[in-house]
Amino acid sequence: MDDDVERTKETTTTTTTAPVVVAVVGTASCPHCVRAKKALDDAGFDYEEIRVDDAPALRASSSACAGFRSVPQVYVGGEIYGGADDTCAGIASGAFGEACDRARANGAEGAPRALREAAERHEAGTLEMPEEAKKPAQASSSSWLTDLMAGKKETTSRASAYDVAKEMSDAKNGVARRARRRFAGLTDGIFGAFKTYKGTFTAKEAVDWMVKNGKATDEAVATEIGAEMVRERLIADVDATHPFVVVEDESKAPLFRFQSEAPALGCAPLNAAKLFTGEPRDAKTVVEDVRRRILKLYDAFLSSDGRAVDYAGIAASDDFKDFVQASEELQRVNLNALTREERMAFFINVYNALVIHGTCVFGTPKNTLERLDFFSKVSYNIDGHNYTCDDIENGVLRGNRPGAASVGALLGKISLSRGPFREKDPRRSNVVLPMDPRVHFALVCGARSCPPIRVYTAENIDSELEDAAYSFFESEIDVTVGENGVASSAAVSKIVGEWYKFDFGADEAERLRYASEYMREGAERDALRKALDDANATVSLTTRAYDWTLNDGK
């Protein structure tokens, strides 16, 4: 059987002898097919897969058997069970398993006989389009097929939109994308401004491509397909305000880009290349899954001391691709039920993963401006809201405090600035209070002066942060001891002494006392404490140079 019809049997631990009574008809470009198969895999159901990519006659034959044209079409014991929603709901309720038990008891196969015969004729090259497929199909309760424009001879479906979008985005033969400068309007500045939109195309360019490449019979049908792509979030207007329409003046035409390309262009959260359409799991389960996947990457690509990361190895690995796909579930995770400790562990782990993810996609920032841009723009969509690195660090983990680059922090008057989450910002519900300064020793920015990378757990967050603090000050404080055994100065990391100094105390003495609590026992710690306890002694705080070199071990 050729590539158009691929049948695979997924091995599970439930049985190796029972007949396969489930069949899934679908295409590679359909996310709902992926969702249905994942649900079957997770529940331990064996199934055979019949792929109908570029096989319209075979797909029509299956649609005739199913009673609807959308995919996936899931059969149990030779009878249609439904689409992805029906299958997931049936698995959750137990009804799907009961149907499988009945089919197995009757010795029935997954796909109906008519579909098997059609697959055999397709393989032999003799299958023709069935007569009933030449008429408009009736939508069933499990189908999301709709006529987009009444009276049109051609209709489009969700599946066709995915198929066309996949070919349109092909790097070799797809529609051309360009960077364009447009006037952004007064909303982006007092006098307006020009803005560059990367990786864009106009509706006319897309329509012309579809007609030229035989994906639509005329401009009207191509416009329908483009409108469906917008509805399914396969493509999007860069301003999120314009419909998919062809306009006469191309210089003023709305600009569109592929959603799958937006993250790599820096125009969308890194986990938003695809819209997560599955049933979201419990937040604690998602948190643990994120932690487990990060740990797997760290085990493979992190140096033994936790300070060097093989970013090239991560970016090229299958585990990283799996992590990127799994991160899409963060779009719909509900964080409301998390405790303070669970919230801290979750956002620390996500922050460190986001920095690594961003570095793999965009490379390491080379100067201060690039670093500020990186941490203020690289983001994940979590629970329907975008969180940049700065949002997670300053908004969530630091109790919604101004960042190190804020005016208040730079002038030493923190009250002049506010945290990133303003009033009525729904992300404020995830702010961790009270703020624990030790989170600074857990967050990794990708530089050599950053703390070692670890994975944190809610159950042991206190002891893990305590260990991180001791480890940090093991190498990030130098005390100068005078002949009298009293410290005269101490050099600390810029994290403690400059950038986030207000997190560690109101003045230098408080910050040094905080640091002394995590110093190793010995002459330096004793000398520093003597100076801090002696009202007549003066100990100055200085900061050490911060090594922003990439922590890639090179």
N, C-alpha and C positions, 0 to 999 in steps of 0.2 A: 504494500500500500504506500502511495507517495506522500509527500509532505503535506498535501492538502487535507488528508485524512489520517490523522495520527492517533493511534489508540495506545494508551499506556495504562498499566495496572499498578496502582500505588500499593505497595506492600505495607501492611499494618501488623500490629502485634495481636490483633483480635483473632484471626484465623488465617490459615493458608490453604484450606481445602474447600471452604464454602464458595459457591458460585458468586460471581460478581453480578449483582442485581441492579446496579446503578449505572447510568450512562449520562454523561454531560456533553452536550453539543455547544460549542462556543468558538470564539476567535481569540487570537493572541492579543488583540488591541482592546479587548473589552474588560474594564476593571470589575464589572459585575460578575463576569466569569471567574476572575481571580478570587473574588470574594466568596463565591459559592464553593469553589474548589478548596479554598482555605478552611471554610467551615466544615466541609466533609473530611478533610485531612485531620483537623483538630479533634473531630468527634470520632475518628477511627474508622470511617466508612471506606471500603474499597470502591473504586469506580473505574469505568473505562471512559476515555475522553475521545470524542470525535470532533476534530477540528474542521471547520468549514471556511477557513481563510481562502479567498479567491476561488471559491467553489460555489457559485450562486445556485446552480441546479441542485446540488446536494443540500444546500441550506434551505432552499425552497421546499425540498422533499421533507426535510425535518420539520419545517414550519407547518406543512400540511398535516403532518402527524400530530404536532403539538397543538395546533389551533391558534398559534400566534407567531409573529415573525421575529420578535426580539430574542436575543441571547443573553444569558445561557438558557438552554432548554434542558431541564433535568428530568430524566425518565427513571422510574422504578418498576422493575418487573414488566417492562414493555409498555407501560402506560405513562403518560406525561404527569409529572408531579407539579411542575411550575417553574418559575424563574428563580432568581437569587433570593428575593425577599421570601418567597414561599418556602424555599429550601432551608434558609436560616431559621425561619420561624418554626418549621416542622422539626428541625433538629433540636431546637430549644425546648419545644413542648413534648418531645418524645414521639410525636405522630409519624415523623419520618422513619424512625427506627422500627416502629410497628409495621409500617408499609413494607420495609425491607424484609422483616421477618416473614410476613405473609408471602411475599414474592419468592423468598428462599424456600419456604415450605412447599410452594407449588412448582419449584424447579424452573422458575421463569428467568429469562435473561434481562439485562438492563434495557437495551435498545429494542424497539419494536421490529418485527420481521420486515415490514415495509422499508424501514430506514436502513436495515442491514442490506437488503437487496439493492437499495439505491446506492449505498456505499460501494458495493461490489461493482455495479454498473459504472459508477464514477471512476473507479480504479481501472476499469477496462476501457474507459473513454467513450462509453455508449449512453451515458445518462443525459436525458434531455430535460428541459424545464417543464415541470408538470403544468397541466392546463389550469388548475386552480390557482397556481401562483401568478398567473397572468392577470388575475382580478385582484382588486383591493382586498387585503386581508382584514378580517374582523378582529379588533383588539379584544383580548381577554382580560380578566381581572389581574392577571399576573404580567401583562404586557404593558410597556410604557410607550408603545408605538402610537403616534398620533399624526394625523394629516396636518401639515403646517399651513397650507394655504388651500382653502376650499376651491374646488373647481379645477385644480391643477392636475394634469395627467401624471406628473411625477410627484412622488412624496418622498420625504427623507425620514430617516429614523435615527435614533441615538447611535446605533451600531454603525451606520454609514458615516455619520459625523466623525466617529473615532477612526474609522478606516481611512477616510480622506485626510483627516488631520495628521495621521501617521505618515502618509505619503507626502503631504505638503511640507512636513518638517524634515524630510530626508535631506541630509547634508549635501548629497550629490545632485539630485534632480528636483528638489523641492522648490517652493516659492522663495525668491530672493529676499533676504532681510538686510536692512541698512540702518545706520545711525542717522537720525535726522534732528535738526535743530528747529524748534518751534517756539513761538512766543507763548510763555506760560500764563500770562495774564496777571492781573493785579493781586490775585490771591497769593502769589508766591513772592510778593515784595511790594513795597510802597509804589514803585514806579513800574512794576512788571519786570519780567526778565525772560531771556531766551534759555531754553533748557534742551539738553540733548537726550533723545530717547533711543536707546540701543536696541538692535535686533528687531526692528519693526517692519511692517508692510501695511499697505492700504487695502481696503476692501476690493478695489478695482484690480489690484495686482493679484489678489487671491482668486477672484472670480475669473480673471483671464487665464490663470494657471489651471483652474479646474476645467474650464471649457477646452483649453488646448490639449490637456492630457486625458480627455474623455471621462472625467469624473462627473460631469453634468452636461446635459444636452444643450443648455442655453444659459444666458446670464441670470434669468429668473430663478431657475433651479439651483444654480451655483450660489445665489444670494440666500436661498432657503437653507442650503447646507451650511453656509457661513453663519447664519443666524442661529442655527442649531449648535454650532461649535461654541458660540458665545454663551448660549444658555447652559451648555454642559461644562463651561469653564475650561474648555480646551484652548481657547484663545480669549484674549481680553483687550478691550480698549485701554490704552495707557492711562487715560483719565477716568476710566470706569463710568463714563457718562453717555457715550455714543453707541447707538445700535449699529449693526453691520449693514451698511448701505453704501452703494456706489455713488460718489458725487462727481460733478463735472470738474471742479477745480482741485487737482491733486495736491496743490500746495496747501490747501486747507482741509484736506481729507483727514478723518480720524485715523489714528495709528493703532495698529493691533500688534500683539506679539503672542507667541506660544507660551502658555502657562508653564509647560515643562522646561522651557529655556530661561524663564524669568529669574529663578534663584541663582543660576550661574552668572547671570548678567548683573547681579546685585539689585534686582528690581522686585524681589519677593523673598519671603523667608526661605531658608535652605530646605525646610521639610515640606514645602508647598508646591513642589513640581507636579504633584498629583493631589487631587482632592480626596481626602480619606472618606470613603463611603461605607465602610464596614460598621458593624455594631461595636461601639467602643467598650472596652473591658473596664473592670473596676480600676479606679485610680491606683490603688496599691499594687495591683497586678502589673499595670503599665509601668509604674515606678520601678518595680523589681526587674521587669523585662529590660528597661533602659539600663539599669545598673549592670545586669548580666551581660548585655551586649557590649557595653563600654569596657567591662572587665576583660571580655574576650579579646577585644582589640588591644588593650593594654598588655595583656599576657603575651601577645604575639609581636608587638611593635614598640614596647617600652623598655628602656634599658633597666638593668637590675637595680640601679639607684633611684629610678623614677624620674630622672631629670632630662633624659634625651628621648626624643620620639622620632621614629622613622616615618615621616609624613608621606614620603613617596611610596613606601611599602603599604601604608594604610590606604592611600588613595587608589592603589591598584588591586586591592584585595577584595575577594568575594564577601568577606565578613563586613567590610565597610559598605558595600552595596546593600547588603542585608540590613545594616544599621540605618542607612539612609531611608530605605523603604519602611522599616519599622518606625522611624521617627515621624512618619506621616500620621500615626495614630495620636500623637501629641495634640493634633489639631482639635480633637474632640474629647480629650481626657477631662474628667471632672475632678477638680482639686479641692472642692468644698469639704470633703470628708477627711482630708489629711490633718493630722496633728501638727503642732509646731515642729516637732523633731522630724516627722516625715516630710514636711514641706522644706525644711532646711536641707536634708539629705538629697531630696529630689532636685532642688534648684542648684545645689553645688555640683552634682553629677551632670546635670544638663548644661550648666555653664561651661564646665571643662570639655564636655563633648562638643558643644557649639564652637568653642575656640578651635579645637582640632578639626572639626568639620569645615569651618571657615578657612582655616589655613590650607587644608587640602584643596579647596575649591579656588581660592583667590591668591594663595601664596602668603608669605609673611610680609607685614608692613615694613617699609624700609626707613621711615623717618617719623617724627612726631605727628605731623599732619596725617600721614597715612594710618598711624596707629589710632588717632582720634576718630578717623573715618571708619576704620575697621570695627572698633568696639561700639560705635554709635549706630552702625547700620547692619552688621551681620546679625541675623535673627532667626528664631524659630517661631512658628505659630503654635501657641499652647492654649488649649481651651478656647479657641476662637479669637485669641488676641495675640498680637505680635510682641515678642520680648527680644530686645537686643541684648548684647552682653552687658551694656551699661544698665539697662532696665533690670536685669537679674541681679547684678551686683549692688547697684545703688538703690534701686526701687524695692526689691524683694528682700535681699539678704542684709542690707545695711539699714533697714527700717525707713526706707524712702528718704534718704539723705542726699544732699547735693554731691555731685561727683567731684573728683580731684581737679577737673578742668573748669569747674564753675567759677564764676566771678568771686563768690564768697570765699571759696577755698583758696583761690590764688591771692586774695587780699588779706587772708587770715581772719576774715569776719564771716563766719559760716551763715549767720542770720541773713545775709544779703541775698542768698540764693535759696531755692526750694528743690525738693526732690523731683524725680522725673514723673511721678504719678500725681497729677493735679486732682482737685476735688471732682467727684463723680466719675473718676477713671475706674472702671470695674476691676482693673488689675490691683487696686489698693487692697482688695480683699485677701490677697496673697502675701501682703507685707509681713515679714517675720518680726515680731516684737515679743520681748525686748531684743534689741540687736546684740549679737555676740561678736565682739571684735575678732575672735579667733577664726572667723570665716575667711579673713584675709590670708590666712596661712593654708587655706584649702583651695583657693581659686588660682587657676593656672592661666597665665596670659600668653604662653608660648615662648617666653624668653628664658634665658639661662638663669637669671636672678630670681625666677619664680620658684615657689615651693615645689617639692616633689609631687608628682601626680598620684593620687590615691582615689579609691572609690569609697563612698561613705554610705553608711546604713543608719536607718532611723533608730534601731535598737541600741546602737553603740555610738551615737553621734557625739556625745559628750566626751567620752574617752578618746575617740578618734580625733576630735578637734584639739584635745589636750596634747595628744601625741604630735599633732601637726605643729602646734605652737612650740613645743620643746625642740622639735626637729628644725624649725625655722630659726630660732635664736641660737642654735648650735653653730650656725655659720653666718648669721646676719647681725652680730653685735661685736664690737671691739672696744675694750675698756682700757684706758691709759691710767696706770696706777703710779702714784707718786711715791717718794721715798718713805713717807709716813704711813704707807699702806692704805691711803684713801684715794679714791678715784678723782681725777681732775677733769676727765672728759670721757664721753662714750659716743662711738659712731654706730648708728643703727641704719637699717634699711630705710629708703625713702618712703616705703609703705607706712612705717611707724612714725618717722620723724618729719615728714613733709606732706605727702599726698593725702593721707587719711589720719593726720595727727590728732584731730578732734575725736576720733573714735577711741583713742587710747588714753586720753586725759586732757584736762583743761590747760595744762602748762607742761613745760619740759620735765619738771620733777615728777609729775604724775605719769608721764609716758615712760620715763626711765624706770620708775618703780614697777610699772606694769611689766616691762621687759625683764627686770631682774627676777620676777616670779618664775620665769621660764628658762633661766640660765642654769647651766650645769654648776654644781657645787664646786667651789674652788676660790682661789685668791681674787679673781676678777669680780665675781659676784659679791664676795665679802667686801671688797674695796668700794664697789658701787653703792652697796647698802649703807656702809659707814658714811659715805659722803651725803647720801640722801637723808640720813638720820641726824646728821650734824648740822645744826642751824648756822654754824660759822663756816661751813665748807661750801665751796661753789663747784658744781660739776656741770660742764656745758654739754649740750647735745648737738652733735653734727650728723650729717647723713652721708652714706656711702654712695658711690657711683652705681647706677643701676645698669646691669648688662642686658641690653635689649637684643643681643644676638639670638637668633633662632635656636631653640633647644632641640636641634636635630642631631646632635652628637658630632657634627662636622667641625 
